[in-house]
Amino acid sequence: MELFLAQTTPFWLLFVLIGLLGGFVKGAVGFAMPMIVISGLSSFAAPELALATLIIPAAIMNGVQALQSGIGAAIGSARNHWRFIAIGLVGILISAQLVRVLPQWALFLAIGVPVTFFATLQLLGWALRFTPSQRRVAELGLGGVAGMMGGLSGIWGPPTVLYLTALNIAKQESLRIQGVVYGAGAVTLMGAHVQSGVLNLQTLPFSLAMIVPTGIGLAIGMLYGTRLDQQKFRRMTLLVLVLVGLNLIRRGIMG
């Protein structure tokens, strides 16, 4: 709690603004909250603190997204993509234990490189494609990448979006699947980082506090997101993520 109370007013202003933005973007387009929260907070706070801050709000917001169409639809989505989800959860459990071992510069790179890479791919319009016979390999491969990224950085959205885009799934179904995948991952991440020590008595208050701005942002995004030009808003979000990711890479390289 001492760490929580020691923060300055500028810290809390940025904290709230990042939470509102992350929640709003998630409500509007269905993803990117972890990338925004983690990369945003890591720009002025330790990566471990940024990761711990994301854990509880991610579980709650993804639960809301997954259950928008009811628990039956969420269960159906989980059954249809169980291999992707299962291998992703295993990856989270394995890679989460490395967070307390890796130096801070390596964590900056672990966040900055995938954010920049996948956001750039999306901006360029590149889309993965695979045949039905290749689906199992794609599920296991991309699920593993998503899980390993998620345990280290709290970010598993980009490989998930690539996977769902390759399947050419309708938007509403894609949003529900993302909620299920991210929700299951967030709960697993919570358990893994209680074990790793990243989520502890010092960092827990930050995660609880982040529920409020992300929740408000999510509600606003879900209410007004349909009024936005989705393609322009998505491209703007991805461009911001590329810039933030490059800054994190710079911090990692400079040590």
C-alpha positions as CSV (number, residue, x, y, z in Angstrom):
1,M,0.0,0.0,0.0
2,E,3.0,2.3,0.6
3,L,3.8,2.3,-3.1
4,F,0.2,3.1,-4.0
5,L,0.0,6.1,-1.6
6,A,3.4,7.4,-2.7
7,Q,2.4,8.2,-6.3
8,T,2.0,11.8,-7.5
9,T,-0.9,13.7,-9.0
10,P,0.6,13.5,-12.6
11,F,0.9,9.7,-12.2
12,W,-2.8,9.4,-11.3
13,L,-3.9,11.7,-14.1
14,L,-2.0,9.6,-16.7
15,F,-3.2,6.4,-14.9
16,V,-6.9,7.4,-15.3
17,L,-6.5,8.7,-18.8
18,I,-4.8,5.5,-20.0
19,G,-7.5,3.4,-18.3
20,L,-10.3,5.4,-19.9
21,L,-8.7,5.1,-23.3
22,G,-8.0,1.4,-23.0
23,G,-11.6,0.7,-21.9
24,F,-13.1,2.9,-24.6
25,V,-11.1,1.3,-27.4
26,K,-12.1,-2.2,-26.1
27,G,-15.7,-1.2,-26.0
28,A,-15.6,0.3,-29.5
29,V,-13.6,-2.3,-31.4
30,G,-13.3,-5.3,-29.0
31,F,-9.6,-5.5,-28.4
32,A,-6.4,-3.5,-27.6
33,M,-7.1,-2.6,-24.0
34,P,-4.1,-4.7,-22.7
35,M,-1.8,-3.1,-25.4
36,I,-2.9,0.4,-24.4
37,V,-2.7,-0.1,-20.7
38,I,0.5,-2.1,-20.6
39,S,2.4,0.0,-23.1
40,G,1.0,3.3,-21.8
41,L,1.8,2.6,-18.1
42,S,5.2,1.1,-19.0
43,S,6.1,4.5,-20.5
44,F,6.4,6.0,-17.0
45,A,6.2,3.0,-14.6
46,A,8.0,-0.3,-14.2
47,P,6.7,-3.0,-16.6
48,E,6.0,-5.4,-13.7
49,L,3.7,-2.7,-12.1
50,A,2.0,-2.1,-15.5
51,L,1.4,-5.9,-15.9
52,A,0.0,-6.3,-12.4
53,T,-2.3,-3.2,-12.9
54,L,-3.9,-4.8,-15.9
55,I,-4.7,-8.2,-14.4
56,I,-8.0,-7.7,-12.6
57,P,-9.6,-5.2,-14.9
58,A,-8.8,-7.4,-17.9
59,A,-10.6,-10.3,-16.3
60,I,-13.7,-8.2,-15.5
61,M,-13.9,-6.4,-18.9
62,N,-13.3,-9.5,-20.9
63,G,-16.0,-11.3,-18.9
64,V,-18.5,-8.5,-19.8
65,Q,-17.5,-8.8,-23.5
66,A,-17.7,-12.6,-23.5
67,L,-21.2,-12.7,-21.9
68,Q,-22.9,-10.0,-24.0
69,S,-24.8,-12.7,-25.9
70,G,-25.4,-14.9,-22.9
71,I,-23.5,-17.7,-21.2
72,G,-24.7,-20.3,-23.7
73,A,-23.1,-18.5,-26.6
74,A,-19.9,-18.0,-24.7
75,I,-19.7,-21.7,-23.9
76,G,-20.3,-22.5,-27.5
77,S,-17.4,-20.2,-28.6
78,A,-15.1,-21.9,-26.0
79,R,-16.0,-25.3,-27.4
80,N,-15.3,-24.3,-31.0
81,H,-11.9,-22.9,-30.2
82,W,-10.8,-25.0,-27.2
83,R,-7.4,-26.0,-28.7
84,F,-6.4,-22.4,-29.2
85,I,-7.6,-21.5,-25.7
86,A,-6.0,-24.5,-24.0
87,I,-2.5,-24.1,-25.6
88,G,-2.7,-20.4,-24.8
89,L,-3.4,-20.9,-21.2
90,V,-0.4,-23.4,-20.9
91,G,1.8,-20.7,-22.5
92,I,0.7,-18.1,-20.0
93,L,1.4,-20.4,-17.1
94,I,4.9,-21.1,-18.4
95,S,6.0,-17.6,-19.5
96,A,4.5,-15.8,-16.5
97,Q,7.2,-17.3,-14.2
98,L,9.9,-15.5,-16.2
99,V,8.7,-12.0,-15.4
100,R,10.5,-11.8,-12.1
101,V,13.7,-13.3,-13.6
102,L,14.1,-11.1,-16.7
103,P,15.8,-7.7,-16.4
104,Q,13.7,-4.6,-17.0
105,W,15.2,-3.9,-20.4
106,A,14.1,-7.3,-21.6
107,L,10.6,-6.7,-20.4
108,F,10.5,-3.4,-22.3
109,L,11.5,-5.3,-25.4
110,A,9.0,-8.2,-24.6
111,I,6.2,-5.6,-24.7
112,G,7.5,-3.2,-27.3
113,V,8.5,-5.7,-30.1
114,P,5.2,-7.6,-30.3
115,V,3.1,-4.5,-30.0
116,T,5.0,-2.8,-32.8
117,F,5.2,-5.9,-35.0
118,F,1.5,-6.9,-34.9
119,A,0.2,-3.3,-35.0
120,T,2.3,-2.7,-38.1
121,L,1.0,-5.8,-39.7
122,Q,-2.6,-4.7,-39.1
123,L,-1.8,-1.2,-40.5
124,L,-0.4,-2.7,-43.6
125,G,-3.5,-4.8,-44.1
126,W,-1.7,-8.1,-43.9
127,A,-4.0,-11.0,-43.1
128,L,-3.2,-14.6,-42.3
129,R,-4.9,-17.3,-44.3
130,F,-5.0,-21.1,-43.8
131,T,-7.1,-23.9,-45.2
132,P,-9.5,-26.0,-43.0
133,S,-6.9,-28.8,-43.0
134,Q,-4.3,-26.4,-41.5
135,R,-6.6,-25.1,-38.7
136,R,-5.3,-27.4,-36.0
137,V,-1.7,-26.4,-36.7
138,A,-2.7,-22.7,-36.7
139,E,-4.6,-23.1,-33.5
140,L,-1.7,-24.7,-31.7
141,G,0.9,-22.3,-33.2
142,L,-0.9,-19.0,-32.7
143,G,-2.3,-20.2,-29.4
144,G,1.2,-20.9,-28.1
145,V,2.5,-17.5,-29.3
146,A,-0.5,-15.7,-27.7
147,G,0.1,-17.5,-24.4
148,M,3.8,-16.9,-24.3
149,M,3.3,-13.3,-25.1
150,G,0.5,-13.0,-22.5
151,G,2.4,-14.4,-19.6
152,L,5.3,-12.1,-20.2
153,S,3.5,-8.9,-21.1
154,G,-0.2,-9.3,-20.5
155,I,-0.8,-8.9,-24.3
156,W,-2.2,-11.8,-26.2
157,G,-4.7,-9.9,-28.4
158,P,-2.7,-9.6,-31.7
159,P,-2.1,-13.3,-32.4
160,T,-5.8,-13.9,-31.4
161,V,-7.0,-11.3,-33.9
162,L,-4.8,-12.8,-36.6
163,Y,-6.2,-16.2,-35.9
164,L,-9.9,-15.0,-36.0
165,T,-9.3,-12.9,-39.1
166,A,-7.8,-16.0,-40.9
167,L,-11.1,-17.9,-40.1
168,N,-13.1,-15.0,-41.6
169,I,-15.5,-14.9,-38.6
170,A,-18.3,-12.4,-38.4
171,K,-17.7,-9.3,-36.2
172,Q,-20.1,-10.1,-33.4
173,E,-19.0,-13.7,-33.1
174,S,-15.4,-12.5,-33.3
175,L,-15.9,-10.1,-30.4
176,R,-17.5,-12.8,-28.3
177,I,-14.7,-15.3,-29.0
178,Q,-12.1,-12.6,-28.1
179,G,-13.9,-12.0,-24.8
180,V,-13.9,-15.7,-24.0
181,V,-10.2,-16.1,-25.0
182,Y,-9.0,-12.9,-23.2
183,G,-11.2,-13.6,-20.2
184,A,-9.8,-17.2,-19.7
185,G,-6.3,-15.8,-20.3
186,A,-6.8,-13.0,-17.7
187,V,-8.0,-15.4,-15.0
188,T,-5.1,-17.7,-15.7
189,L,-2.7,-14.7,-15.8
190,M,-4.1,-13.7,-12.4
191,G,-3.3,-17.1,-10.9
192,A,0.1,-17.3,-12.5
193,H,1.2,-13.9,-11.3
194,V,-0.1,-14.5,-7.8
195,Q,2.3,-17.4,-7.9
196,S,5.1,-15.4,-9.6
197,G,4.7,-12.6,-7.1
198,V,4.0,-9.9,-9.6
199,L,0.4,-9.5,-8.2
200,N,1.1,-8.8,-4.5
201,L,-0.1,-6.6,-1.7
202,Q,1.9,-3.7,-3.1
203,T,0.6,-4.0,-6.7
204,L,-3.0,-5.2,-6.0
205,P,-4.3,-1.7,-5.1
206,F,-3.3,-0.4,-8.6
207,S,-5.1,-3.3,-10.3
208,L,-8.3,-2.7,-8.2
209,A,-8.1,1.1,-8.9
210,M,-7.8,0.5,-12.7
211,I,-11.2,-1.2,-12.7
212,V,-13.0,2.2,-12.4
213,P,-11.5,4.0,-15.4
214,T,-11.4,1.0,-17.7
215,G,-15.0,0.2,-16.7
216,I,-16.2,3.7,-17.5
217,G,-14.2,3.7,-20.8
218,L,-15.7,0.3,-21.8
219,A,-19.3,1.5,-21.1
220,I,-18.7,4.7,-23.2
221,G,-17.1,2.7,-26.0
222,M,-19.9,0.1,-26.2
223,L,-22.5,2.9,-26.2
224,Y,-20.9,5.2,-28.8
225,G,-18.5,2.9,-30.7
226,T,-21.0,2.1,-33.4
227,R,-21.2,5.8,-34.3
228,L,-17.5,5.9,-35.1
229,D,-15.9,5.2,-38.5
230,Q,-14.6,1.9,-37.4
231,Q,-11.8,1.6,-40.0
232,K,-10.4,5.1,-39.3
233,F,-10.6,4.7,-35.5
234,R,-8.9,1.3,-35.7
235,R,-6.1,2.6,-37.9
236,M,-5.6,5.6,-35.6
237,T,-5.4,3.3,-32.5
238,L,-2.9,1.0,-34.3
239,L,-0.7,4.0,-35.3
240,V,-0.6,5.1,-31.7
241,L,0.3,1.6,-30.6
242,V,3.2,1.5,-33.1
243,L,4.6,4.8,-31.8
244,V,4.3,3.6,-28.1
245,G,5.8,0.3,-29.0
246,L,8.8,1.9,-30.7
247,N,9.4,4.1,-27.6
248,L,9.4,0.9,-25.4
249,I,11.9,-0.7,-27.8
250,R,14.0,2.4,-27.5
251,R,13.9,2.1,-23.7
252,G,14.8,-1.6,-23.9
253,I,17.8,-1.0,-26.2
254,M,19.1,1.9,-24.1
255,G,18.8,-0.3,-21.0
